[in-house]
Amino acid sequence: MRDSDVLAGPYMPAHAQAVHGATFGYRHVHYEVDRPVSCAGVLVVPGDVVVGDGGGCVVVSAALAEEVAPDALAAGR
């Protein structure tokens, strides 16, 4: 089940044996460090900011991180 933080609210009852972020049919294996990777079709490079919770994650490029940080912090409050 995904987006469990939203489903845990009063909107809709949901039942699952567990919450797990793994993809079906794939293994996550560590090969290299500090190399660009593709994650769900998004290029993530060293220095990018990755923020996530039970509902998913967001990748912000290092070049934009300082610019969007104040708005992101305000939205999280």
MODELLER restraints for C-alpha pairs under 7 A, 6 or more apart:
rsr = mdl.restraints
at = mdl.atoms
rsr.add(forms.Gaussian(group=physical.xy_distance, feature=features.Distance(at['CA:1:A'], at['CA:16:A']), mean=6.83, stdev=0.5))
rsr.add(forms.Gaussian(group=physical.xy_distance, feature=features.Distance(at['CA:1:A'], at['CA:19:A']), mean=5.60, stdev=0.5))
rsr.add(forms.Gaussian(group=physical.xy_distance, feature=features.Distance(at['CA:1:A'], at['CA:20:A']), mean=6.97, stdev=0.5))
rsr.add(forms.Gaussian(group=physical.xy_distance, feature=features.Distance(at['CA:2:A'], at['CA:55:A']), mean=6.26, stdev=0.5))
rsr.add(forms.Gaussian(group=physical.xy_distance, feature=features.Distance(at['CA:3:A'], at['CA:54:A']), mean=6.01, stdev=0.5))
rsr.add(forms.Gaussian(group=physical.xy_distance, feature=features.Distance(at['CA:3:A'], at['CA:55:A']), mean=3.84, stdev=0.5))
rsr.add(forms.Gaussian(group=physical.xy_distance, feature=features.Distance(at['CA:3:A'], at['CA:56:A']), mean=6.94, stdev=0.5))
rsr.add(forms.Gaussian(group=physical.xy_distance, feature=features.Distance(at['CA:4:A'], at['CA:54:A']), mean=6.08, stdev=0.5))
rsr.add(forms.Gaussian(group=physical.xy_distance, feature=features.Distance(at['CA:4:A'], at['CA:55:A']), mean=6.18, stdev=0.5))
rsr.add(forms.Gaussian(group=physical.xy_distance, feature=features.Distance(at['CA:5:A'], at['CA:54:A']), mean=5.67, stdev=0.5))
rsr.add(forms.Gaussian(group=physical.xy_distance, feature=features.Distance(at['CA:5:A'], at['CA:55:A']), mean=6.04, stdev=0.5))
rsr.add(forms.Gaussian(group=physical.xy_distance, feature=features.Distance(at['CA:7:A'], at['CA:14:A']), mean=6.53, stdev=0.5))
rsr.add(forms.Gaussian(group=physical.xy_distance, feature=features.Distance(at['CA:34:A'], at['CA:46:A']), mean=5.43, stdev=0.5))
rsr.add(forms.Gaussian(group=physical.xy_distance, feature=features.Distance(at['CA:35:A'], at['CA:45:A']), mean=6.47, stdev=0.5))
rsr.add(forms.Gaussian(group=physical.xy_distance, feature=features.Distance(at['CA:35:A'], at['CA:46:A']), mean=6.39, stdev=0.5))
rsr.add(forms.Gaussian(group=physical.xy_distance, feature=features.Distance(at['CA:36:A'], at['CA:43:A']), mean=6.76, stdev=0.5))
rsr.add(forms.Gaussian(group=physical.xy_distance, feature=features.Distance(at['CA:36:A'], at['CA:44:A']), mean=5.60, stdev=0.5))
rsr.add(forms.Gaussian(group=physical.xy_distance, feature=features.Distance(at['CA:36:A'], at['CA:45:A']), mean=4.27, stdev=0.5))
rsr.add(forms.Gaussian(group=physical.xy_distance, feature=features.Distance(at['CA:36:A'], at['CA:46:A']), mean=6.46, stdev=0.5))
rsr.add(forms.Gaussian(group=physical.xy_distance, feature=features.Distance(at['CA:37:A'], at['CA:43:A']), mean=5.81, stdev=0.5))
rsr.add(forms.Gaussian(group=physical.xy_distance, feature=features.Distance(at['CA:37:A'], at['CA:44:A']), mean=5.34, stdev=0.5))
rsr.add(forms.Gaussian(group=physical.xy_distance, feature=features.Distance(at['CA:37:A'], at['CA:45:A']), mean=6.51, stdev=0.5))
rsr.add(forms.Gaussian(group=physical.xy_distance, feature=features.Distance(at['CA:38:A'], at['CA:44:A']), mean=6.07, stdev=0.5))
rsr.add(forms.Gaussian(group=physical.xy_distance, feature=features.Distance(at['CA:47:A'], at['CA:62:A']), mean=5.46, stdev=0.5))
rsr.add(forms.Gaussian(group=physical.xy_distance, feature=features.Distance(at['CA:48:A'], at['CA:59:A']), mean=6.76, stdev=0.5))
rsr.add(forms.Gaussian(group=physical.xy_distance, feature=features.Distance(at['CA:48:A'], at['CA:60:A']), mean=5.80, stdev=0.5))
rsr.add(forms.Gaussian(group=physical.xy_distance, feature=features.Distance(at['CA:48:A'], at['CA:61:A']), mean=4.65, stdev=0.5))
rsr.add(forms.Gaussian(group=physical.xy_distance, feature=features.Distance(at['CA:48:A'], at['CA:62:A']), mean=4.48, stdev=0.5))
rsr.add(forms.Gaussian(group=physical.xy_distance, feature=features.Distance(at['CA:49:A'], at['CA:59:A']), mean=5.74, stdev=0.5))
rsr.add(forms.Gaussian(group=physical.xy_distance, feature=features.Distance(at['CA:49:A'], at['CA:60:A']), mean=5.10, stdev=0.5))
rsr.add(forms.Gaussian(group=physical.xy_distance, feature=features.Distance(at['CA:49:A'], at['CA:61:A']), mean=6.37, stdev=0.5))
rsr.add(forms.Gaussian(group=physical.xy_distance, feature=features.Distance(at['CA:49:A'], at['CA:62:A']), mean=6.43, stdev=0.5))
rsr.add(forms.Gaussian(group=physical.xy_distance, feature=features.Distance(at['CA:49:A'], at['CA:65:A']), mean=6.93, stdev=0.5))
rsr.add(forms.Gaussian(group=physical.xy_distance, feature=features.Distance(at['CA:50:A'], at['CA:57:A']), mean=6.85, stdev=0.5))
rsr.add(forms.Gaussian(group=physical.xy_distance, feature=features.Distance(at['CA:50:A'], at['CA:58:A']), mean=5.76, stdev=0.5))
rsr.add(forms.Gaussian(group=physical.xy_distance, feature=features.Distance(at['CA:50:A'], at['CA:59:A']), mean=4.57, stdev=0.5))
rsr.add(forms.Gaussian(group=physical.xy_distance, feature=features.Distance(at['CA:50:A'], at['CA:60:A']), mean=6.43, stdev=0.5))
rsr.add(forms.Gaussian(group=physical.xy_distance, feature=features.Distance(at['CA:51:A'], at['CA:57:A']), mean=5.48, stdev=0.5))
rsr.add(forms.Gaussian(group=physical.xy_distance, feature=features.Distance(at['CA:51:A'], at['CA:58:A']), mean=5.42, stdev=0.5))
rsr.add(forms.Gaussian(group=physical.xy_distance, feature=features.Distance(at['CA:51:A'], at['CA:59:A']), mean=6.63, stdev=0.5))
rsr.add(forms.Gaussian(group=physical.xy_distance, feature=features.Distance(at['CA:52:A'], at['CA:58:A']), mean=6.26, stdev=0.5))
